[in-house]
């Protein structure tokens, strides 16, 4: 049996379109922290921060965990923030290079070691239920 996390992003200045309430299966322990540094294959470094509140909003805990959108789908490491989503800060971590997102899926190769130490490797997909022919 899976634990579930309810997640919703309200429309606002960070994510104008918002994100309707989602029920996400939690397939691992949850890594929590104020920010996460991501190193891209091209050498770029960006910072991901959880965001809460309406304009101007404020940083909040970022959470990363393994989930999947359906029972037999591959697991994905998902980074979520508060009710205003996440902010993906560009070079120098300045506001002018920040991009608001409802969430961010992390490629397995980009998950920092400190996060993997908590969430562990991707869980196996659950087997497809057998088809019953009558």
C-alpha positions in Angstrom: 0.0 0.0 0.0 1.3 3.4 -0.9 1.4 6.6 1.0 0.0 9.6 -0.9 0.7 13.3 -0.9 -1.8 15.9 -2.0 -0.3 18.8 -4.0 -1.8 21.9 -5.5 -0.3 25.1 -6.9 -2.5 28.1 -6.8 -2.5 30.5 -9.8 -0.2 33.5 -9.0 2.8 35.4 -10.1 5.1 32.4 -9.8 2.9 30.0 -11.8 0.1 31.9 -13.5 -1.8 28.8 -14.6 -1.5 27.1 -11.3 -1.8 23.3 -11.0 -5.0 21.5 -9.9 -4.9 19.3 -6.9 -2.8 16.1 -7.6 -2.7 12.9 -5.5 0.9 11.7 -5.8 2.0 8.3 -4.6 5.1 8.6 -2.5 7.4 5.6 -3.3 10.4 6.6 -1.1 11.4 8.7 1.9 11.1 12.4 1.2 14.2 14.6 1.0 13.5 18.1 2.4 15.7 21.1 2.2 15.7 24.9 1.6 17.3 24.6 -1.9 18.8 22.1 -4.3 21.8 22.8 -6.6 21.4 21.1 -10.0 24.4 20.6 -12.3 23.4 20.3 -16.0 25.4 18.2 -18.5 26.4 21.4 -20.4 28.1 22.7 -17.2 25.3 25.0 -16.2 24.4 25.3 -12.5 20.9 26.2 -11.4 19.2 26.3 -8.0 15.8 24.9 -7.3 13.8 26.5 -4.4 10.3 25.7 -3.1 8.0 28.7 -3.3 4.9 29.7 -1.3 2.4 32.5 -1.2 1.3 35.1 -3.7 3.3 38.0 -5.0 6.0 38.5 -4.1 6.0 35.1 -2.4 8.7 33.6 -0.3 11.0 30.5 -0.2 9.8 27.4 1.6 11.0 23.8 1.9 11.6 21.9 -1.3 10.7 18.2 -1.3 12.0 15.5 -3.6 10.7 11.9 -3.7 10.1 9.0 -6.1 6.6 8.8 -7.6 4.8 7.6 -10.8 1.7 8.8 -12.6 0.2 5.3 -12.9 0.8 1.8 -11.4 3.0 0.4 -14.2 4.8 3.6 -15.3 8.5 4.2 -14.6 9.2 6.1 -11.4 10.3 9.7 -11.5 12.1 11.8 -8.9 9.8 14.8 -8.4 10.7 18.1 -6.8 7.8 20.1 -5.4 7.5 23.3 -3.4 4.7 25.0 -1.6 1.4 26.4 -2.9 3.3 28.5 -5.4 5.4 25.7 -6.9 9.1 25.9 -7.3 11.5 28.5 -8.6 14.4 27.5 -10.9 17.1 30.1 -10.5 19.6 30.7 -13.3 23.1 32.0 -13.1 24.0 33.8 -9.9 20.7 32.8 -8.4 19.2 36.2 -9.2 15.5 36.9 -9.4 15.8 38.1 -13.0 16.7 34.6 -14.1 14.1 32.8 -12.0 11.5 30.7 -13.7 8.4 29.6 -11.9 7.3 26.0 -12.3 4.5 23.9 -10.7 7.0 21.1 -10.1 10.2 19.7 -11.7 11.0 16.1 -12.6 14.7 15.3 -12.2 16.6 13.1 -14.6 18.2 10.3 -12.7 21.6 11.5 -13.8 21.0 14.9 -12.3 19.8 13.9 -8.8 22.5 15.1 -6.3 24.1 12.5 -4.1 22.7 14.1 -0.9 19.2 13.6 -2.3 19.9 10.0 -3.5 21.2 9.2 0.0 17.6 9.9 1.3 15.3 8.8 -1.5 17.4 5.8 -2.7 17.4 4.4 -6.3 14.3 4.5 -8.5 11.8 1.8 -7.4 11.0 -0.9 -10.0 7.7 -0.5 -11.9 4.9 -2.6 -10.5 4.0 -5.6 -12.7 1.0 -5.2 -15.1 -2.0 -7.0 -13.7 -2.8 -10.1 -15.7 -5.5 -9.8 -18.4 -8.5 -11.9 -17.6 -10.1 -13.3 -20.7 -13.6 -14.6 -20.5 
